[in-house]
């Protein structure tokens, strides 16, 4: 009763002790008659797989289901973040492109406005110069 049975290995050891007790082996120093015998093949096969290079092997096979589920979940989260990041980057790039186009149009409009105002002021100055220039020309002609 004092043996733990939290793992499959502990439960098997406890069950083995219960079987030995049922056979009448209740003390730690029984008197036995000993005779060496060849080990049965089935026992060698069973015991041989119980040990590995690092000692006793676990009887329970590791369950990787939760690790696989967690790995898939992490991968899906990473993919979702990448997709969202791609959409956000495209939106920001489009916004930057639109802002750049607005600035280019504003500069072009400003330049056109400046050129037209400069052309109109040059035209009025050019007209007055041409009138005064023509008077100068007449003066030079007539002299």
BELQUI-V693443 format. One line per field, one symbol per residue. ss: DSSP state (H for helix, E for strand, C for the rest). phi: phi as a letter, one per 30 degrees, with the letter a starting at -180 (. if undefined). psi: psi as a letter, one per 30 degrees, with the letter a starting at -180 (. if undefined). A space follows every 10 residues. Layout:
ss: ???
phi: ???
psi: ???
//
This chain:
ss: CCCCCCCHHH HHHHHHHHHH HHCCCCCCCC CCCCCCCCCC HHHHHHHHCC EECCEECCCC CCCCHHHHHH HHHHHHHHHH HHHHHHHHHH HHHHHHHHHH HHHHHHHHHH HHHHHHHHHH HHHHHHHHHH HHHHHHHHHH HHC
phi: .dddbdcddd ddddddddde dddjdccdbd cbccbdbddd eddddddddd bbdcjddddd ddcceddddd dddddddddd dddddddddd dddddddddd dddddddddd dddddddddd dddddddddd dddddddddd ddd
psi: ffklheleee eeeeeeeeee effgjflfil klkkkklkkk eeeeeeeeff kafgbklkfk kkjgeeeeee eeeeeeeeee eeeeeeeeee eeeeeeeeee eeeeeeeeee eeeeeeeeee eeeeeeeeee eeeeeeeeee ef.
//
